[in-house]
Amino acid sequence: MPDLYKQTVIEPDGPTVATESVDGVRSVSLGLWVRVGARDENPEQHGISHFVEHAVFKGTTSRDRFDIANSLESLGGSLDAFTSRDVTCYHARCLDEHLEIGLDVLADLVQNATFEPAEIEKERRVILEEIQSVEDTPEDLIHDLFAKSVWGRHPVGAPILGTSESVKAIDCDALARFTGEHYRPGNVIITAAGNLDHERVVDSVREKFQGAELADHVLSRSQPKHAPKSYQHYHRDIGQTHYCLGTTSWSYVHPRQYDLLVANAVLGGGMTSRLFQEIREKRGLAYSVYSYVETLEDTGLFSTYMACDRSRLKEAADVVWSELIALKESGITQAELSSAKAQLKGELILGAESMSHRMSNLAYDKMYLQRYLPLEQTLQEIENVTLEGVWNACQTMHDESRMHQVTVGP
């Protein structure tokens, strides 16, 4: 079987390039990942990672904002970006014959942004509208508030978009300084999946980053501690009460993370989950109800979520608590274990048909695990999950002394 995965570190102190060659497709998904996110910001500059992500699309030394938007769209491809707690990603999807163009645009964005004042002021207004949109959408807002509760004052729990006050205070010079400090070749991972040749990708990246200023800044991160148990309510004049209950959890690199993912699937990972069946199907208490796990390199969180009429909140919350207690005391059944394994494996196999999914997995494996985790190995790790392992994971999902509850509503 051919070696589909390859990795090259471009020396000295250049980007890391990781690719996966996939036969039978005509597309390529590209990702340029900068290892900086909301957790790396100073309090007075919350939201600057996300601001930079927006601002680079407003123009470079060789392209204006329309040229950037048109570069791949005119060829049937796409270009986008996102910011998370610990990484900023610029990604493109295009035909294999346009791979060079995709790489050129991505490299241009992160190296040659001009941060023209007039464009930055317009984009500031766009971001302020985005922040207001979250404020006006309680099902989005509550997850920001929950992360802040769980991680306390640590910046990993700060809102990725920043606040209106912090975004208003960020100027062009601050954006340029931030990119100069963090957007260095050695802090960049470039991943690609699809119909490609690894050496061709490496040669193109080497050419596009040739002469780039080398890094003199070493990224330093502190592991967040768990904030004390907390119950918080945020008043909003809306019809429903939105509810999150959970705690900190295992990181991406935890050796037993699949035990936790199986437990989460059983609790609130779909329409057959315990929470969905008990709260929505059997009692009709809520329309939306689920649980989720978020994992980072050194921490994670587990949460349940639902939204219901205020008059039914206590009954619904009691069901959530009782299901968490039942998991902690009794774990799951053999039938639930088999079903959850099949669900997780099926999602992975279906996801592998997406080049964008493969491209993203390459990046997270490199950033967090420092190695490539083949699909077959991941499937085997899921298959190795046992009832005992899930029971142990369930002990972390309900600890009375560490639980955080956040509600948003009337």
PyMOL commands that set and color helices and strands:
alter all, ss='L'
color gray80, all
select helices_A, chain A and resi 38-40+43-45+48-58+65-73+96-112+117-135+138-151+155-157+164-169+172-182+185-187+198-208+257-268+274-282+310-330+334-351+355-369+375-383+387-397
alter helices_A, ss='H'
color red, helices_A
select strands_A, chain A and resi 5-9+16-21+27-34+78-83+88-95+188-194+230-235+240-249+288-295+300-309+404-409
alter strands_A, ss='S'
color yellow, strands_A
deselect
rebuild
show_as cartoon
